[in-house]
Structure formats: structure tokens, C-alpha cells
Amino acid sequence: MPRKTLSADLPDSRYHWIAVLGAAKRFDDRQLKLGYQLGKTVALSGKGLITGATTGIPLAAAVGAKDHGGQVLGISPAENPSEHTRHFAKPLHFHDIILYTGLGNDGRSPMIVRSAGIALFAGGEAGTLQEFSAAWLNGIPVIGILEKSGGISDQLMEIASSFKTRFGSRLVASDQPKFLVQKCLNELDTQIRDADLDHPEPDPATLAVLKSLATLRPKDDSSV
């Protein structure tokens, strides 16, 4: 059964989504299995998975999520499917939706982290470090680091400890995919509870639109 969390009441917000970022070019069999376990755990938690619509660990996470009934969104660096597969050599499978940004690898990184409530990092090199920096600078609510996953991710806690500036992200670390996702979800729930975001009230602009559309909407529609 999916794990009940406060963010389950916010299916259309970033709090519903967990991004997995990491090694897309240099990876081994162990790292792919770790990525699969991350995706599986995300799906079983009832959350949606976001990747860079890429290869390696993020793709393994997408496979793990789809194998366990999850929803997967890919954010591509390309502007169309042809460029995605031919120029960037990225996969199309194991994603429910792929958003084509046309922004390149570096330009689409902020979009990935801005779209998620949690960003998980495993393995990786310079590209993963750039994504981590984008998550930190954007103040993504929770950043999870899979320790002992190799690559730059094994250094991210030390790198973050040297930062003098803070942008609001909470850092969580574990060397077990299941525990990492659970710890990140607990931290996210704490933030939602503290911010009173679990049951948001309609804003004035939304209420004004609903008032104007009242005669057009189904009478039994109880949604906001």
C-alpha cells in the first residue's frame, strides 16, 4: 500500500514529485540497481518520479517506478523527440510524459529541481554537481543524498557543509535507497505541516473565476 503522507493531498503541486538525478554516462551494475530501488520506493510511496529523461541511474529509477505502478515524467534537454533520440541519445521508454524544453543539458536542470519537492542524488560527475547546485540555489524543500553510491554524490555532504549561504533546502542522507526516500518524505511532511500547506484554501483569484463559472459547472461538482 502507498505510504500516506501530507503531500498526498497535494497531487498537483511539486510536493507530489520526487526527482532522481545522477550518473547518466559513467555507471556500473551496482549503481543501476540502486537507481532501480530508488524508483521502486518512490512509486510505492505514492509519489511521481521526475528524471532528466536520460540514461544510467535516472533511467534505472524510471524502470523501477514503472515496474511498480508509478508515474514518470521526463524533462528533456531537446526540443523534440528526434533531437532527443538522435542528438542527445536519450531514451523514450519508461516515461509517461516527456517535456521537451530545448534548453540543453544545463538549461533544463533547474526545471527538474523546481518541479519536485524532493531531489535525490546518486553517483554522477560534473553534471550531477551542477544539478545539485541548481537544487541548492533554488531552495528545493528536501535534498536527499544516496551515500556510498559513488561519484560526486559521495562528496555532496562535504561540499554542502562548506557553503556559507543557505537557501532553505534540508539535506538528508542515507546509504539505503528505501531509508533515504522515507527520511526525505518525513522531512517534507514536516515542512508542509509547518507551512500549513496540507489543506490550502482557494486564493481570491481562483474564487473569482469559480464565481463567474458557477452556472456552467456541474451542480454535483464539489471540487474547488
Secondary structure by P-SEA (a helix, b strand, c coil): ccccccccccccccccbbbbbcccccccaaaaaaaaaaaaaaaaacbbbbccccccaaaaaaaaaaacbbbbbbbccccccccccccccccccccccccccccccccaaaaaaaaccbbbbccccaaaaaaaaaaaaacccbbbbbccccccccaaaaaaaacccccbbbbbbbccaaaaaaaaaaaaaaaaaaaccccccccaaaaaaaaaaccccccccccc
